[in-house]
Structures are given as structure tokens and as C-alpha cells.
Amino acid sequence: MCIKCKSPRFCLQVFGLNPHRRPYALTLEAINLTFTNATKTAKKIHTFLDQTNDENLKEIYDYCLNYYESSIELLRDVEEYLLKHGKYDTLSIVGNFVKDVGSYCENKFRKIPNHVYVSTLTKDNKNLWIFGSIIMVFGLNPHRSPYELTQEAINLALRNASETASKIAIFLDETNDNNLKVIYNYCLDYYHYAINSLRGAEENFLKDGLVYDSRKANFCCENEFQRIIDYVYASTLTKDNERMGIFGSIIVAAADLLSNSTL
């Protein structure tokens, strides 16, 4: 499998030449190594963030940290939600997102107007990019088309959105706080919108090639907790909103794979 990666030598150095490991064990090892790599880099970014007084660098490190923490959250659930259910093909989508995290972070150092910053995370970003490439290759399935992979990603996002909407409905029934009712109704509307969009995605996006982004629900919902005048509410849906954002990013990554492939 390493021969198909972006850096075959790196892959072989990391995973060796042991022919007796089964695909599950080898794939799990790749995920665990990627998780460890991303976690170490996130800690490094935290350190850089604490040490700098440069507002531009703070912006860069915050940006990188958000992406690295999203990849960590995603990788943490891969074994439970994908490998144990034999969904190896979806790994190519996960790997593509992880790979993009390294690229996004590295490019951010060059996007501050009128400033040129030398990246302090080049090696870390490159390693994550390579690990993402390795996961993509381990998840390749010649019997599944990019169309089917994208549909798989949409189904996962739909399940997540439906579960979150059910949770919001429960919170709405249980609270007597009128401000929280406003927030939960607002969130519920956006999640229902996301669910309806995802249900129609195969026809509207996959078949007709229309572009849409399912990540809007999580951003709007999370921000609504901070928009009630004269009140500060701690979000009760942060993890759910983060997960929705991650699944939205996976769909975008899947869409990229689909748009660059021949169905």
C-alpha cells in the first residue's frame, strides 16, 4: 500500500515491511500514529500561542489550532464509527480532510496582509499531510466509486444532524428559560434545514453537480448562545456543533474527490 502514498519511503519507515498484519491492524496503527502526531502538534501550537505577543501570529496559531483540534476529534472516533463497522472506504475521505489540515495551516503563514511570516510548523504540517495521504490509501476500495464514497459521507452527516436535532428538541421541552427557548428554536431550525439539505443531496448535489456546504448549521447554532443581549450562556451543544462542522468538512473533501474523478 505504501507505494501508492505521496511519500512511500516515509510510509515504509513508519509501518515497516511486516506482511502478517491484517488490514484492520495496519489501518488502526496508521490512525493512531496520525492521532499522536496531530496531538503533539496541537500542544506545540498551544505553547507558541502562549509565548507570542504578535497579534498576527496569534491569529495564525488560533487558525491552525482549530483545524488540528478538529482532526484530532475526527480521528478519535474513526475506530468506533468506521473500522468496527468495516467502513474502510470512508477512510479516504477522513484522510483527505486530515491531509488538508496540514496544507491549510502551512498556507495561513503566508496569508496575513503586508506581512511575511516563516512557518514554525512546516515539518509538523508536512508530516500530517503525509499521514493523511497514508490513511487515504489504506481506505481505498476499488469496488466503491467516488459517488458512493460521497454518499457515505452524506449519510454519516445526516445521522449526526438527526441525533443532534433530537437532543435539541429534548432541551427545548425541558427548559423554562425563554432565552434558551429562543436559542434552541433557532438551532433546531438550522439543523432541520441541514437535514433536509442532506436528504436531498444525492439528487441536488451528486446528480446535478450543485455545490452546497452543510457546515452552516453548526456555526450559526454555536454563535447564537452568545447573541442574547445582557446574557451569557454556555453552549450545551458545543461538541455536537463541532462534530457537525467536521462532517461538513468531510463532505466538502468528498466533493473534491468526486469533482476530480470520472463517475
N, C-alpha and C positions, 0 to 999 in steps of 0.2 A: 504493500500500500504506500510505503514511503516514496516510491519512485514517482508517484503522482502529485506529491506535495510541492509547494513552492520552494522548499529548501530540503531536498532529500537527505543531504548529509546531516543536517540538524536533526531531522526525524530519526535517522538511524542511530545517531549518538544518544538520543534521548530514550528510544524504545528498544534498541539493540536488535539482535537478529534471532531471537527466540521463536522458533516456529511452532512451539507447542501451546502457546497461549491462544485461547479461543477469542473470537471477535468481541464477545461481551467484556472479557477481562482486559483486553487490549484497549477497547474503546473507553472503558471506565478509567483506565490508567491515564489515557490522554486527557480526559475531562478533569481528573483530579490534579494532574500536573498543571493544566491551564488555570484551574481554580486557585492553586497555590501561587502560581506566577502572578495572577491578577490581584490576589490579596496582598502579596508583598509590595507590589507596585502602588496599590491604594494607600498602604501605610507610609510608603516613601512620599507620596504626594501630600499626605496629611502633614508630614514633617516639613516639607518645603513650604507648605501653606502657612504653617505656624512661624516659620523663620523669616519670611519675606515681608517687607513693608511697601513693596511696589504694587500699586493697585492693579496694574495691567497683569502682572504675574499672578496676583490673587484671582483675577478673572479667568486666566488660563487654567490654573490649578483647580479651581472650582468646576470648570467645564470638564476637565479630564476626570476629576474625581467622580462626578455624576455618571459619566459613561462607564468608568471602571466598576463602580458600585452596582450599576445595572447589569453588567456582565457577570459579576460575582453572584448576584441574586438569581440570575438566569441559570448559571452553571450549577448552583446549589440544588436546584430542583430537577436537573436533567435525568439523573438515575431513576428517581421516583416516578416521574411522569412519562419518560420516554423509553429508557433502556429496559425497565422491568416489563414494559408492555410491548417490547420488540419494535418500537418505532425508530429504528436506526436511520431511516431516510430523512426524518426531520432534523437530524443532527447537521445535515449540510446547511440548513437554514440557521441553526444556532451558531455553527462555525462561522458562517458569513457575517453574522452580527458581531461576534467576538473579534473577528479579523478587522472589521470596520472601526471598532473602538480604538485600536492601536493607530489606525490612519487618522481618525478624527482628532485624537489628542495631539498627535505629531503636527498636523496641519494647523492646529489652533495657535501654535507659537508664531506662525507667520501671518496671522490674520488681524493683529492689532494695528489699527491705522497709524501711520507715521512712526512706527517702532519696529525694530528688528530684534527678535529675541532668539538666542541659540537654545534649542530644546535641551532640557536637562533629563529628558526621559526617552531619548532616541532608542537606546538599547532595549529598554523595557517595552516600548511600543512595538519595536520590531519583533521581539520575542512573542508578544501577544498576537501579532499579525500572523506569525508562523504557526503558533499553536492553533489559531482559528482555522488556518488552512489545513492543518492536520485533522482537526475534527470534521471539517467539511469532507475530506477524502474518506475518513472512516465511516461517514454516514451515507456515502454514495450507494445507491441501489440501482443497478441497470434496468430493473423491472418497473421502476417508477419514473414517470415523466415529470418535468418541472411543473406542469399543470397540476399533477396530483400532489406534489410537494407543497405547492402554494395553497391548495385546498386543505391540506393537512394543517397548515399554519392557521388558516382562517377558522377551521373547526376548533382548534385549541383556544384561539382568542374568543370565539363565540361562547365556549363553555365557561371561560373565565368571566366574561362580561355577564353572563346569565347568573352565575353564582353570586357575583357582587351585587347585581340588581336585587336578588332575593334578600341579601343581607341588608341592603339599604331599606327595603320595604319593611323589614322587621324593626330596624332602628326607628323608622318613621312612625310605626304603630306604638312603639314603647315610650317615645319621648312626649313630654308635656311642654317643652320649651319651644315657643313659637319661632324663634330664630333658627333653631336646629331643624324645625319642620321646613322652613324656607330652604335651608341648605340641602336637606335630604330630598326634597321635591325637585330642586334644581339638578342635583346629581342623578336622581332617578330618570329625569327627562333625558339627560345626556347619555346615560347608559342604555336606555331604551332605543335612543337614536343609533347608538353604536351597534346594538344587537340587530336592529332592522337593517342597517347597512351591511353587516357581516352576513346576514341571511341572504341578502341579495347580491353578495359579492361575486358568486360564481357566474351569474348572468351579467351583472353590470360591469364587473372588472375583468374577470378571466376571459369571458367570451367576447366582450366588445372592446377590451383593451383600455377601459377607462381607468384613470388614476384617482385614488382616494386614500386618505390617511385615517386610520382608526384610532390614532393616539389622542384625538381631541378630548375625548370623554375624561381621561384621567387628569389632564392639565386643568380643565375647567372645573371639575369637581374639587380637586385639591385646593385650588385658589379660592373657591367660594367660602371655605372655612375662615378665611382671613378678610373677607369683604363686608362682614356685618358691622355697621358703624357703631363705635363705642364698645364693641365686644371683641374679645379674643378667644377663639375656640380652637382647641387642639383637635386636629383631624382624627376621626375614628376610622378613616378609610385609607390611610397613607399607604399601607402595604398593598392593598387591593388596587389603588390607583397606580402605584409603581409597577405592579405586575401587568396591569393593562397597558401601560406605556411600553413595557418590554415586549409584550405580544404584538403591539402595534409596530414596533421596530422590526420584529421578526417578519411580519407580513411585508413590510417595505423591502427588507432584504430578500424575501422570497420573490417579490415582484421584480426585483432587479435580476434575479436568476432567470425568471420567466421571460423577461423582456429581451434577455441576451441569448435566449435559446430558441430553437425551432420546435414547435409543438408537432 
